[in-house]
Amino acid sequence: MFYFSKSKYCDFKQCPKIPWLKKYKPEEYAVDDETQARFAAGNEVGDLAMGLFGEYVEVTILREDGTPDLKAMERYTAFCLKEGRETVCEASFNYNGLYCAVDILRKNGASYDIYEVKSSTSPDHHVYISDTAYQKYVLGKCGVKVGRVYIVTINSGYVFDGTLDLKKLFDVTDVTSLVEKEIGAVEGDLKEAEKVMASKTEPAIGISEACNTPYPCAFFGYCTRDLPSPSVFHLYRLGYKQKLALYERGIRSYEDVLRDGSGLNDLRRRQVEFALAEKGTHVDKEGIGAFLQTLSYPLYFLDFETVQPVIPRYVGTKPYQQIPVQYSLHILREADAAPEHREFLGRSEEDPRRALAERLVADIPADVCVLAYNKAFECSRLKELAEAFPDLSDHLLKIRDNIKDLLDPFQKGYYYNRDMGGSFSIKSVLPALYPDDPALNYHNLEGVHNGSEAMELFPKLKDMPADERAEAERNLLKYCELDTFALVKVFEELKRVS
């Protein structure tokens, strides 16, 4: 029997190859940290939205192994509808193998309204309309009369005042008319999907906009496996559509890119030329020297770590707001001095911002030169802290105004070598500058190796046993410390070559 769910249908609408690969080549599925975070946010938002209309029945039933018992959920849903329950969450339906679970099904007279919950802050994704059109189609086949269809999204302007207000947190958008226009395509799509899924032959679908729209495809690495590496898709800061246009003209390898010349600025040309031939290190001494002339001792090297809760936890914050919870600071008092280190890590059971801001203004004088890497991030956090704590505002904003960006010499092309691979992130620059120093290798850290892992770990601290928590906090501190020690080492290299 042909089995299809609403998630598979949405995958099919993006690219028919996606559900086929999930079935026949699941080992090629490569989910990045951003996608995992989106899934986690979706689950958190979905659970919370169940209470949007007050009392509800949730029909989720799990087996002993933790997997959903779909048959039991379908029976429980039928019972709830027969009993006339007002609001049923995860309402489950199956029509000849076509399965869907409706996030919120709400009785409206003789019909039921569909509410599809998304962790996005905008309802304007066409995939949402495809998703709900599929649901309405399945419910109609199961004999359920559907009235209105709504998309429930996060209100990005909502400010948490200490009591979570679901009516203000969520925006509800009526998409009934859009679903009506889309639903006519569902049956034809399903017939085509059945053919695709029944075939053991991989669909002959090439690289296209669907690889990146509406979401980056987790099979992109598999589908580009025959391309040279690096390829046109690795070009620095060139939009995906521009890369795709080059690819469709037959420009695949860096040799192709260099011969054609399209899309090459100075930075990308250097990226390509250095990848094709070992040219040592490109150093623009004049450019680096001019940058260094803008700095003055003492130098303060600053890095924040943040969390970004989709549901705001702290008074005065908004959904998805970056909340600084930790910082590391290395200080060079003078040119030949050994770096001093300061650090702060908040407590995850409370709002860490006030304590962090107070410590920060104690650690960094208002009139010193501060260095960050991609300073826009640190500047934004300082501005937000200043707005939250007016009594510290002047000092925090002076710190912000004195920040210089250590990314600039690299992004402006003053320093480049082949090992950077066309990327100027600190995780690419540091090993390119210091390839053989284990103390500067993030892979040698324990527990926390990148910002995503730090963001995921911090909220869990409050629920850990004391010994486990102490170890996790040490790992967070060591990770953040390496971030600013890396900045010191990058600065030293720029001084050396200039």
JORA-V471650 format. One record per residue. N is the residue number from 0. RES is the residue in one letter. SS is DSSP state (h for helix, s for strand, l for the rest). NEAR is the number of other ideal C-beta (glycine too) atoms within 12 Angstrom. Layout:
n = (N | N)
res = (RES | RES)
ss = (SS | SS)
near = (NEAR | NEAR)
This chain:
n = (0 | 1 | 2 | 3 | 4 | 5 | 6 | 7 | 8 | 9 | 10 | 11 | 12 | 13 | 14 | 15 | 16 | 17 | 18 | 19 | 20 | 21 | 22 | 23 | 24 | 25 | 26 | 27 | 28 | 29 | 30 | 31 | 32 | 33 | 34 | 35 | 36 | 37 | 38 | 39 | 40 | 41 | 42 | 43 | 44 | 45 | 46 | 47 | 48 | 49 | 50 | 51 | 52 | 53 | 54 | 55 | 56 | 57 | 58 | 59 | 60 | 61 | 62 | 63 | 64 | 65 | 66 | 67 | 68 | 69 | 70 | 71 | 72 | 73 | 74 | 75 | 76 | 77 | 78 | 79 | 80 | 81 | 82 | 83 | 84 | 85 | 86 | 87 | 88 | 89 | 90 | 91 | 92 | 93 | 94 | 95 | 96 | 97 | 98 | 99 | 100 | 101 | 102 | 103 | 104 | 105 | 106 | 107 | 108 | 109 | 110 | 111 | 112 | 113 | 114 | 115 | 116 | 117 | 118 | 119 | 120 | 121 | 122 | 123 | 124 | 125 | 126 | 127 | 128 | 129 | 130 | 131 | 132 | 133 | 134 | 135 | 136 | 137 | 138 | 139 | 140 | 141 | 142 | 143 | 144 | 145 | 146 | 147 | 148 | 149 | 150 | 151 | 152 | 153 | 154 | 155 | 156 | 157 | 158 | 159 | 160 | 161 | 162 | 163 | 164 | 165 | 166 | 167 | 168 | 169 | 170 | 171 | 172 | 173 | 174 | 175 | 176 | 177 | 178 | 179 | 180 | 181 | 182 | 183 | 184 | 185 | 186 | 187 | 188 | 189 | 190 | 191 | 192 | 193 | 194 | 195 | 196 | 197 | 198 | 199 | 200 | 201 | 202 | 203 | 204 | 205 | 206 | 207 | 208 | 209 | 210 | 211 | 212 | 213 | 214 | 215 | 216 | 217 | 218 | 219 | 220 | 221 | 222 | 223 | 224 | 225 | 226 | 227 | 228 | 229 | 230 | 231 | 232 | 233 | 234 | 235 | 236 | 237 | 238 | 239 | 240 | 241 | 242 | 243 | 244 | 245 | 246 | 247 | 248 | 249 | 250 | 251 | 252 | 253 | 254 | 255 | 256 | 257 | 258 | 259 | 260 | 261 | 262 | 263 | 264 | 265 | 266 | 267 | 268 | 269 | 270 | 271 | 272 | 273 | 274 | 275 | 276 | 277 | 278 | 279 | 280 | 281 | 282 | 283 | 284 | 285 | 286 | 287 | 288 | 289 | 290 | 291 | 292 | 293 | 294 | 295 | 296 | 297 | 298 | 299 | 300 | 301 | 302 | 303 | 304 | 305 | 306 | 307 | 308 | 309 | 310 | 311 | 312 | 313 | 314 | 315 | 316 | 317 | 318 | 319 | 320 | 321 | 322 | 323 | 324 | 325 | 326 | 327 | 328 | 329 | 330 | 331 | 332 | 333 | 334 | 335 | 336 | 337 | 338 | 339 | 340 | 341 | 342 | 343 | 344 | 345 | 346 | 347 | 348 | 349 | 350 | 351 | 352 | 353 | 354 | 355 | 356 | 357 | 358 | 359 | 360 | 361 | 362 | 363 | 364 | 365 | 366 | 367 | 368 | 369 | 370 | 371 | 372 | 373 | 374 | 375 | 376 | 377 | 378 | 379 | 380 | 381 | 382 | 383 | 384 | 385 | 386 | 387 | 388 | 389 | 390 | 391 | 392 | 393 | 394 | 395 | 396 | 397 | 398 | 399 | 400 | 401 | 402 | 403 | 404 | 405 | 406 | 407 | 408 | 409 | 410 | 411 | 412 | 413 | 414 | 415 | 416 | 417 | 418 | 419 | 420 | 421 | 422 | 423 | 424 | 425 | 426 | 427 | 428 | 429 | 430 | 431 | 432 | 433 | 434 | 435 | 436 | 437 | 438 | 439 | 440 | 441 | 442 | 443 | 444 | 445 | 446 | 447 | 448 | 449 | 450 | 451 | 452 | 453 | 454 | 455 | 456 | 457 | 458 | 459 | 460 | 461 | 462 | 463 | 464 | 465 | 466 | 467 | 468 | 469 | 470 | 471 | 472 | 473 | 474 | 475 | 476 | 477 | 478 | 479 | 480 | 481 | 482 | 483 | 484 | 485 | 486 | 487 | 488 | 489 | 490 | 491 | 492 | 493 | 494 | 495 | 496 | 497)
res = (M | F | Y | F | S | K | S | K | Y | C | D | F | K | Q | C | P | K | I | P | W | L | K | K | Y | K | P | E | E | Y | A | V | D | D | E | T | Q | A | R | F | A | A | G | N | E | V | G | D | L | A | M | G | L | F | G | E | Y | V | E | V | T | I | L | R | E | D | G | T | P | D | L | K | A | M | E | R | Y | T | A | F | C | L | K | E | G | R | E | T | V | C | E | A | S | F | N | Y | N | G | L | Y | C | A | V | D | I | L | R | K | N | G | A | S | Y | D | I | Y | E | V | K | S | S | T | S | P | D | H | H | V | Y | I | S | D | T | A | Y | Q | K | Y | V | L | G | K | C | G | V | K | V | G | R | V | Y | I | V | T | I | N | S | G | Y | V | F | D | G | T | L | D | L | K | K | L | F | D | V | T | D | V | T | S | L | V | E | K | E | I | G | A | V | E | G | D | L | K | E | A | E | K | V | M | A | S | K | T | E | P | A | I | G | I | S | E | A | C | N | T | P | Y | P | C | A | F | F | G | Y | C | T | R | D | L | P | S | P | S | V | F | H | L | Y | R | L | G | Y | K | Q | K | L | A | L | Y | E | R | G | I | R | S | Y | E | D | V | L | R | D | G | S | G | L | N | D | L | R | R | R | Q | V | E | F | A | L | A | E | K | G | T | H | V | D | K | E | G | I | G | A | F | L | Q | T | L | S | Y | P | L | Y | F | L | D | F | E | T | V | Q | P | V | I | P | R | Y | V | G | T | K | P | Y | Q | Q | I | P | V | Q | Y | S | L | H | I | L | R | E | A | D | A | A | P | E | H | R | E | F | L | G | R | S | E | E | D | P | R | R | A | L | A | E | R | L | V | A | D | I | P | A | D | V | C | V | L | A | Y | N | K | A | F | E | C | S | R | L | K | E | L | A | E | A | F | P | D | L | S | D | H | L | L | K | I | R | D | N | I | K | D | L | L | D | P | F | Q | K | G | Y | Y | Y | N | R | D | M | G | G | S | F | S | I | K | S | V | L | P | A | L | Y | P | D | D | P | A | L | N | Y | H | N | L | E | G | V | H | N | G | S | E | A | M | E | L | F | P | K | L | K | D | M | P | A | D | E | R | A | E | A | E | R | N | L | L | K | Y | C | E | L | D | T | F | A | L | V | K | V | F | E | E | L | K | R | V | S)
ss = (l | l | l | s | s | h | h | h | h | h | h | h | h | h | l | h | h | h | h | h | h | h | h | h | l | h | h | h | l | l | l | l | h | h | h | h | h | h | h | h | h | h | h | h | h | h | h | h | h | h | h | h | h | l | l | l | s | s | l | l | l | s | l | l | l | l | l | s | l | h | h | h | h | h | h | h | h | h | h | h | h | h | h | l | l | l | s | s | s | s | s | s | s | s | s | l | l | s | s | s | s | s | s | s | s | s | s | s | l | l | s | s | s | s | s | s | s | l | l | l | l | l | l | l | l | h | h | h | h | h | h | h | h | h | h | h | h | h | h | h | h | l | l | l | l | s | s | s | s | s | s | s | s | s | l | l | l | l | s | l | l | l | l | l | l | h | h | h | h | s | s | s | s | s | l | h | h | h | h | h | h | h | h | l | l | h | h | h | h | h | h | h | h | h | h | h | h | h | l | l | l | l | l | l | l | l | l | l | h | h | h | l | l | l | l | l | l | l | l | h | h | h | h | l | l | l | l | l | l | l | s | h | h | h | l | l | l | l | l | h | h | h | h | h | h | h | h | h | l | l | l | l | s | h | h | h | h | h | h | h | l | l | l | l | l | h | h | h | h | h | h | h | h | h | h | h | l | l | l | l | s | s | s | l | h | h | h | h | h | h | h | h | l | l | l | l | l | l | s | s | s | s | s | s | s | s | s | l | l | l | l | l | l | l | l | l | l | s | l | l | l | l | s | s | s | s | s | s | s | s | s | s | l | l | l | l | l | l | l | s | s | s | s | s | s | l | l | l | l | l | l | l | h | h | h | h | h | h | h | h | h | h | h | l | l | l | l | l | s | s | s | s | l | l | h | h | h | h | h | h | h | h | h | h | h | h | h | h | l | h | h | h | h | h | h | h | h | h | h | h | h | l | s | s | s | l | l | h | h | h | h | l | l | l | s | s | s | h | h | h | l | l | l | l | l | h | h | h | h | h | h | h | h | l | l | l | l | h | h | h | l | h | h | h | l | l | l | l | l | l | h | h | h | h | h | h | h | h | l | l | h | h | h | l | l | h | h | h | h | h | h | h | h | h | h | h | h | h | h | h | h | h | h | h | h | h | h | h | h | h | h | h | h | h | h | h | h | l)
near = (12 | 23 | 21 | 35 | 31 | 36 | 24 | 33 | 40 | 34 | 34 | 38 | 35 | 34 | 34 | 32 | 35 | 38 | 39 | 33 | 31 | 28 | 29 | 22 | 22 | 16 | 13 | 23 | 23 | 21 | 21 | 18 | 19 | 18 | 20 | 18 | 24 | 24 | 20 | 24 | 29 | 26 | 22 | 25 | 35 | 32 | 24 | 29 | 38 | 32 | 24 | 31 | 27 | 14 | 14 | 28 | 30 | 29 | 34 | 28 | 23 | 15 | 13 | 7 | 7 | 9 | 13 | 21 | 19 | 25 | 18 | 20 | 31 | 30 | 19 | 28 | 36 | 23 | 19 | 30 | 31 | 14 | 13 | 14 | 25 | 22 | 31 | 40 | 37 | 37 | 44 | 40 | 41 | 28 | 28 | 16 | 20 | 33 | 33 | 42 | 35 | 43 | 45 | 44 | 47 | 36 | 29 | 22 | 12 | 12 | 21 | 35 | 38 | 48 | 44 | 49 | 41 | 37 | 36 | 30 | 26 | 19 | 31 | 17 | 26 | 25 | 32 | 35 | 35 | 35 | 43 | 47 | 39 | 44 | 46 | 43 | 35 | 38 | 38 | 27 | 24 | 27 | 15 | 32 | 20 | 37 | 24 | 28 | 43 | 39 | 40 | 41 | 36 | 36 | 28 | 21 | 17 | 26 | 22 | 26 | 15 | 13 | 12 | 24 | 18 | 27 | 17 | 21 | 34 | 39 | 29 | 30 | 30 | 21 | 34 | 26 | 16 | 27 | 36 | 22 | 18 | 30 | 31 | 13 | 23 | 36 | 21 | 16 | 29 | 34 | 17 | 23 | 35 | 25 | 17 | 32 | 32 | 19 | 18 | 11 | 13 | 22 | 27 | 11 | 23 | 19 | 31 | 23 | 23 | 28 | 29 | 24 | 19 | 25 | 29 | 25 | 34 | 30 | 37 | 33 | 24 | 25 | 32 | 27 | 15 | 13 | 25 | 21 | 17 | 28 | 29 | 39 | 34 | 29 | 38 | 35 | 19 | 28 | 15 | 24 | 18 | 25 | 33 | 28 | 22 | 33 | 33 | 17 | 17 | 16 | 30 | 28 | 25 | 35 | 19 | 25 | 37 | 25 | 17 | 22 | 15 | 24 | 30 | 27 | 20 | 19 | 27 | 30 | 26 | 33 | 37 | 38 | 25 | 29 | 32 | 20 | 13 | 12 | 17 | 14 | 26 | 28 | 24 | 23 | 19 | 15 | 25 | 31 | 19 | 17 | 30 | 31 | 16 | 19 | 30 | 19 | 19 | 25 | 38 | 40 | 45 | 47 | 42 | 45 | 42 | 33 | 36 | 32 | 32 | 39 | 32 | 33 | 29 | 32 | 19 | 22 | 32 | 29 | 33 | 30 | 33 | 29 | 39 | 42 | 41 | 43 | 44 | 40 | 41 | 38 | 30 | 31 | 18 | 13 | 16 | 10 | 15 | 14 | 29 | 22 | 27 | 25 | 33 | 35 | 34 | 35 | 21 | 29 | 17 | 18 | 28 | 34 | 38 | 26 | 23 | 39 | 37 | 21 | 25 | 40 | 30 | 18 | 29 | 37 | 20 | 23 | 15 | 28 | 32 | 41 | 45 | 40 | 38 | 28 | 30 | 19 | 28 | 42 | 26 | 23 | 36 | 40 | 25 | 30 | 41 | 26 | 22 | 29 | 25 | 14 | 14 | 29 | 21 | 17 | 27 | 39 | 23 | 23 | 39 | 33 | 21 | 30 | 38 | 33 | 31 | 48 | 31 | 30 | 38 | 39 | 29 | 23 | 27 | 30 | 39 | 39 | 30 | 25 | 24 | 33 | 24 | 37 | 27 | 33 | 25 | 38 | 28 | 27 | 35 | 35 | 27 | 31 | 34 | 25 | 17 | 11 | 19 | 13 | 19 | 29 | 19 | 31 | 16 | 16 | 27 | 18 | 27 | 34 | 24 | 25 | 34 | 23 | 24 | 41 | 32 | 27 | 35 | 39 | 30 | 23 | 33 | 21 | 14 | 21 | 12 | 12 | 10 | 17 | 23 | 16 | 19 | 30 | 31 | 22 | 29 | 43 | 35 | 29 | 37 | 44 | 35 | 40 | 45 | 43 | 35 | 39 | 43 | 38 | 31 | 43 | 41 | 30 | 29 | 35 | 25 | 17 | 26 | 22)
